[in-house]
Amino acid sequence: MKKKLKLSTAVLVILFLVLISGCLGQGDSDDDGLADSIESNGWDIIIFYADGTEKEIHVRSDPYKKDTDRDGLSDYEEFEQIGILDPSSADTDGDGLSDYEEVKIYNTSPNKQDSEIWPDGLLDGIEIKGWNITVEGVTKRVSSDPKLYDTDGDGLSDYEEWQNLTDPSSADSDSDGFTDLIDIYPCKDLKIKFILENISLSEDYGKKAKVYFIIQPERSEAKRTSFMEIENGSEINLTDFVEITNLPDDKSLYPINIQISAFDNNTQETISQYVIGYGFVTVKVDKSLRINDGYSSFEFEFNPEESERTFNLSGDDLSISFKTYVEGD
């Protein structure tokens, strides 16, 4: 009778210990340091998305695998970050960086797609892995700091630089002296091309002319075209490219005025001109050709956002037709 009682007592003790052990969650099938009961029951986490929304989800891990999602962090390490990490997903927040990379390498927030204190809206994965941009015809890879709103401090957020395909690590992507914030073309110099299509010299103007044009953009150097021989009463069809470089890239300056003047190198005229220290002096210069009614000059507003414009000018001495467009557009 006594032996029977002892046996029953021992069984009860074992059952009690097993029960307590189970309740305390001490079973750890995969030896990852995290109790099976916790892995099976799971926990809640919150994911913060780049668009400003957030979502709470319940996550679990496999009690028979040390690293359920095989991201390099054990299930125990993911549990240590309770409220943050999902042990069943290698990239909890879906930002393009694994949880291991965020925790162990980049020190970013693995449950936030955009780690900045003041989010710029760009995924951490894009900021770190970067994107391709083309500067003056050369393609290169650029990246930004996932913990900064504006990595280069130029006034554009890293998200805006990604949208604009500019360099978030340089305030002046094309190094032209204008920051990306004000640069109308931040990855190339602004260049305008004039395509001269047609010239017609009046029948009343002498026998022939050696025509050239001076193109003067506001706040930029003047450009002189090549000479074109033409006889009176005749017409020349041609395509003469004239490239004007180094126009100011500052957005606030546009639209700017561009003046076109016509001259005849074959004929000179005498004019009176004031020279500092000498007063008015008489000089000979190439004759001005009237291309715009009774005027030798024509002025128009140039806006780089316009893909192409066509002009037809009819004057007393000369009629011309030309187009303008931004190079590369």
Rosetta blueprint (number, residue, H / E / L):
1 M L
2 K H
3 K H
4 K H
5 L H
6 K H
7 L H
8 S H
9 T H
10 A H
11 V H
12 L H
13 V H
14 I H
15 L H
16 F H
17 L H
18 V H
19 L H
20 I H
21 S H
22 G H
23 C H
24 L H
25 G L
26 Q L
27 G L
28 D L
29 S L
30 D L
31 D L
32 D L
33 G L
34 L L
35 A L
36 D H
37 S H
38 I H
39 E H
40 S H
41 N H
42 G L
43 W E
44 D E
45 I E
46 I E
47 I E
48 F E
49 Y L
50 A L
51 D L
52 G L
53 T L
54 E E
55 K E
56 E E
57 I E
58 H E
59 V E
60 R L
61 S L
62 D L
63 P L
64 Y L
65 K L
66 K L
67 D L
68 T L
69 D L
70 R L
71 D L
72 G L
73 L L
74 S L
75 D H
76 Y H
77 E H
78 E H
79 F H
80 E H
81 Q L
82 I L
83 G L
84 I L
85 L L
86 D L
87 P L
88 S L
89 S L
90 A L
91 D L
92 T L
93 D L
94 G L
95 D L
96 G L
97 L L
98 S L
99 D H
100 Y H
101 E H
102 E H
103 V H
104 K H
105 I H
106 Y H
107 N L
108 T L
109 S L
110 P L
111 N L
112 K E
113 Q L
114 D L
115 S L
116 E L
117 I L
118 W L
119 P L
120 D L
121 G L
122 L L
123 L L
124 D H
125 G H
126 I H
127 E H
128 I H
129 K H
130 G L
131 W E
132 N E
133 I E
134 T E
135 V E
136 E L
137 G L
138 V E
139 T E
140 K E
141 R E
142 V E
143 S L
144 S L
145 D L
146 P L
147 K L
148 L L
149 Y L
150 D L
151 T L
152 D L
153 G L
154 D L
155 G L
156 L L
157 S L
158 D H
159 Y H
160 E H
161 E H
162 W H
163 Q H
164 N H
165 L L
166 T L
167 D L
168 P L
169 S L
170 S L
171 A L
172 D L
173 S L
174 D L
175 S L
176 D L
177 G L
178 F L
179 T L
180 D L
181 L L
182 I L
183 D E
184 I L
185 Y L
186 P L
187 C L
188 K L
189 D L
190 L L
191 K L
192 I E
193 K E
194 F E
195 I E
196 L E
197 E E
198 N E
199 I E
200 S E
201 L E
202 S L
203 E L
204 D L
205 Y L
206 G L
207 K L
208 K E
209 A E
210 K E
211 V E
212 Y E
213 F E
214 I E
215 I E
216 Q E
217 P E
218 E L
219 R L
220 S L
221 E L
222 A L
223 K E
224 R E
225 T L
226 S L
227 F L
228 M E
229 E E
230 I E
231 E E
232 N L
233 G L
234 S L
235 E E
236 I E
237 N E
238 L E
239 T E
240 D E
241 F E
242 V E
243 E E
244 I E
245 T L
246 N L
247 L L
248 P L
249 D L
250 D E
251 K H
252 S H
253 L H
254 Y L
255 P L
256 I E
257 N E
258 I E
259 Q E
260 I E
261 S E
262 A E
263 F E
264 D E
265 N E
266 N E
267 T E
268 Q E
269 E E
270 T E
271 I E
272 S E
273 Q E
274 Y E
275 V E
276 I L
277 G L
278 Y L
279 G E
280 F E
281 V E
282 T E
283 V E
284 K E
285 V E
286 D E
287 K E
288 S E
289 L E
290 R L
291 I L
292 N E
293 D E
294 G L
295 Y E
296 S L
297 S E
298 F E
299 E E
300 F E
301 E E
302 F E
303 N L
304 P L
305 E L
306 E L
307 S L
308 E E
309 R E
310 T E
311 F E
312 N E
313 L E
314 S E
315 G E
316 D L
317 D L
318 L E
319 S E
320 I E
321 S E
322 F E
323 K E
324 T E
325 Y E
326 V E
327 E L
328 G L
329 D L
